Amino acid sequence: MSKAKNWTHAELCTIAVKWLKRPNSNNGHGCHVAVSEVRSGWSGEVPDAIGFRQAGFAPHDGSVVVEVKVSRSDFLADKKKPHRIEGGLGNWRYFMCPEGMIQPDELPKGWGLLWVNSRGHVKPKAGAAYALWLSSNYRSHQDALQDFRQESDWNGEQFILVKLFARVGDPEEVNQRIREALGEHSRIAKRCNAMNEEVGELKRQLWAAKRGEHRDSQGICELTAGLDRLGKDSGDRKSPNRPLRAGGDS
């Protein structure tokens, strides 16, 4: 029997962020953005981990909160927090704890439960993620996500997203760099397509020369040189074909 691990709060927060990004096919919520311990206002809720998914597919899209508990006393005191009474962040909400510390029948209404074993593996025990774990049926997933969905504090969540976005830097500068990168990608793709067509044509001509349809050794050398040049332009250090010896008639 393996020895139980004494997880720290920070360690479980890290595991929670990774779990939030886990896809539905692996019993997660597939969040596109997930962070730990960020404020939802100057005096608002500070979730241990929160993730956001927005892919245009309801009811999967929304926010997911994970509250980490490493002691029974912390869990029992949690219900007294103002945002637990008045409603808080997260369309879906979970407690995460060391395996066995909290039982499903102790949860507030609508909450899920995630156990973390000594190896750091997350095992859903209640909530939408538990329903995903129980069944691979698509309709069952949809129903579970809808059944456990709650109204969230959108103002607090918007605060989190705006502050996170601002930390990236000047949004317009980032936007321009992305546009420039996409433009450069398009230019390079067109150049590569043109080079591929040119390589194909040179290979066809060289093949015809090898078959004896063209006996001009000078022409064969020019074709081979052209392939070598295109290979270097495309970053290929090797010539696509081995050059024929000048003067060869067969």
C-alpha positions in Angstrom: 0.0 0.0 0.0 1.5 3.4 -1.1 2.1 6.0 1.5 -0.2 9.0 1.3 1.3 12.2 0.1 0.9 15.4 2.0 0.0 17.8 -0.8 0.6 21.5 -0.4 -1.9 24.1 -1.4 0.4 25.4 -4.2 1.0 21.9 -5.6 -2.7 21.2 -5.8 -3.3 24.6 -7.5 -0.8 23.6 -10.2 -2.6 20.2 -10.7 -5.9 22.0 -10.8 -4.8 24.4 -13.6 -3.5 21.4 -15.7 -6.8 19.6 -15.1 -8.9 22.5 -16.2 -7.2 22.3 -19.6 -7.8 18.6 -19.9 -10.3 17.8 -22.8 -13.7 16.4 -22.3 -12.5 13.1 -23.7 -10.2 12.9 -20.7 -12.8 13.8 -18.1 -11.9 17.6 -18.1 -13.5 20.8 -19.3 -11.1 21.7 -22.1 -10.5 25.3 -20.9 -8.6 27.5 -23.3 -7.3 29.7 -20.5 -6.6 28.5 -16.9 -4.8 30.3 -14.1 -4.4 30.0 -10.3 -5.1 32.5 -7.5 -6.2 35.7 -9.4 -8.4 38.4 -8.0 -11.9 38.9 -9.4 -12.0 42.5 -8.1 -10.2 44.7 -5.6 -12.0 43.0 -2.7 -13.6 40.1 -4.5 -13.3 36.3 -4.7 -9.8 34.8 -5.3 -10.4 31.4 -6.8 -7.6 28.8 -6.3 -7.9 27.9 -10.0 -10.2 29.1 -12.7 -10.5 28.3 -16.3 -12.4 29.6 -19.3 -13.6 27.8 -22.4 -15.2 29.6 -25.4 -15.4 27.5 -28.6 -18.9 28.4 -29.7 -20.4 25.0 -28.6 -23.0 25.2 -25.8 -23.2 23.9 -23.2 -19.5 23.2 -23.0 -18.5 26.9 -23.0 -18.2 28.8 -19.7 -16.1 29.2 -16.6 -14.9 26.5 -14.2 -13.6 27.1 -10.7 -11.6 24.7 -8.6 -11.2 25.3 -4.8 -8.3 23.5 -3.3 -8.5 22.1 0.2 -5.7 20.4 2.1 -7.4 20.2 5.5 -10.9 19.3 6.8 -11.1 22.6 8.8 -10.5 24.6 5.7 -13.2 22.8 3.8 -15.7 23.2 6.7 -15.0 26.9 6.9 -15.5 27.5 3.2 -19.3 27.5 3.4 -19.1 30.7 5.5 -17.5 32.8 2.7 -19.8 35.5 1.4 -19.5 34.5 -2.2 -20.5 30.9 -1.3 -23.7 32.3 0.2 -24.5 34.9 -2.5 -23.2 33.0 -5.5 -19.7 33.3 -6.9 -17.4 32.6 -9.8 -17.7 29.6 -12.1 -20.5 28.0 -14.2 -19.1 24.7 -12.9 -17.5 24.4 -9.5 -15.4 21.8 -7.8 -13.5 21.1 -4.6 -10.1 19.4 -5.1 -8.5 17.6 -2.2 -6.2 14.7 -1.3 -7.9 11.4 -1.9 -10.6 10.6 0.6 -10.4 13.8 2.6 -13.9 15.0 1.4 -16.8 12.8 0.6 -19.4 13.4 -2.1 -22.3 13.6 0.3 -20.6 16.5 2.1 -20.6 18.8 -0.9 -22.8 21.9 -1.4 -25.5 21.6 -3.9 -24.3 21.7 -7.5 -20.6 21.2 -6.6 -18.2 18.6 -8.0 -15.4 16.8 -6.3 -11.9 15.9 -7.5 -9.6 13.6 -5.5 -5.8 13.6 -6.1 -4.0 10.5 -5.3 -0.4 10.1 -4.1 0.9 10.0 -7.7 -0.9 13.3 -8.6 -3.6 11.7 -10.7 -7.0 13.4 -10.6 -10.1 11.2 -10.1 -13.5 12.8 -10.4 -15.9 11.8 -7.6 -18.9 14.1 -8.2 -20.2 16.8 -10.6 -20.1 17.1 -14.4 -16.6 15.6 -14.6 -17.7 12.5 -12.7 -20.6 12.1 -15.2 -18.1 12.4 -18.1 -15.9 9.7 -16.4 -18.9 7.3 -16.0 -20.0 7.4 -19.6 -18.6 8.0 -23.1 -22.0 8.8 -24.5 -22.2 12.3 -26.1 -25.7 12.9 -25.0 -24.9 12.0 -21.5 -22.1 14.5 -21.5 -24.4 17.3 -22.7 -27.0 16.5 -20.1 -24.4 16.4 -17.3 -22.8 19.7 -18.3 -26.3 21.3 -18.4 -27.5 19.7 -15.1 -24.5 21.0 -13.1 -24.2 24.5 -14.8 -24.7 27.4 -12.4 -25.0 31.2 -12.8 -21.7 32.9 -12.4 -20.4 36.3 -11.3 -19.8 37.6 -14.8 -18.5 40.9 -13.6 -15.8 39.2 -11.5 -14.9 36.9 -14.4 -14.6 39.8 -16.7 -12.3 41.6 -14.3 -10.0 38.5 -14.3 -9.9 38.2 -18.1 -9.2 41.9 -18.6 -6.4 42.0 -16.1 -4.9 38.9 -17.5 -5.1 40.3 -21.0 -3.4 43.6 -19.9 -0.5 41.6 -18.4 0.4 40.3 -21.9 1.3 43.9 -23.0 -0.2 46.3 -25.4 -3.1 44.4 -27.0 -2.9 46.3 -30.2 0.8 45.8 -30.6 0.3 42.0 -30.1 -2.6 42.1 -32.6 -0.4 43.8 -35.2 2.4 41.3 -34.7 0.0 38.4 -35.2 -1.3 40.0 -38.4 2.3 40.5 -39.6 3.2 36.9 -38.8 0.1 35.6 -40.6 1.0 37.7 -43.7 4.6 36.4 -43.7 3.3 32.9 -43.3 1.1 33.4 -46.4 4.0 34.9 -48.4 6.3 31.9 -47.5 3.5 29.4 -48.3 3.0 30.9 -51.8 6.8 30.9 -52.4 7.0 27.2 -51.3 4.2 26.3 -53.6 5.9 28.0 -56.5 9.2 26.3 -55.8 7.5 22.9 -55.5 6.0 23.4 -59.0 9.3 24.5 -60.4 11.1 21.5 -58.8 8.4 19.2 -60.3 8.9 20.6 -63.8 12.7 20.3 -63.6 12.4 16.7 -62.4 10.2 15.9 -65.3 12.6 17.4 -67.8 15.6 15.7 -66.2 13.7 12.4 -66.2 13.0 12.8 -69.9 16.7 13.6 -70.5 17.7 10.4 -68.6 15.4 8.4 -70.9 17.4 9.6 -73.9 14.7 11.9 -75.2 17.2 14.8 -74.9 20.9 14.0 -75.7 22.2 17.4 -75.0 24.7 17.0 -72.1 24.8 20.7 -71.6 21.0 20.8 -71.1 21.2 17.9 -68.5 23.8 19.8 -66.5 21.7 23.0 -66.6 18.6 21.0 -65.3 20.7 19.4 -62.5 22.1 22.8 -61.5 18.6 24.2 -61.4 17.5 21.5 -59.0 20.6 22.1 -56.9 19.7 25.8 -56.7 16.1 25.1 -55.7 17.3 22.7 -53.0 19.5 25.3 -51.5 16.8 27.9 -51.6 14.4 25.6 -49.8 16.9 24.8 -47.1 17.7 21.3 -48.4 21.4 20.7 -48.2 21.2 17.7 -50.6 20.4 17.9 -54.3 17.1 16.2 -55.2 18.9 14.1 -57.8 22.5 13.0 -58.3 24.1 15.1 -61.1 24.9 13.1 -64.3 28.5 13.2 -65.6 28.9 15.7 -68.5 29.2 14.0 -71.8 27.1 10.9 -70.9 24.8 9.7 -73.7 23.1 6.9 -71.9 
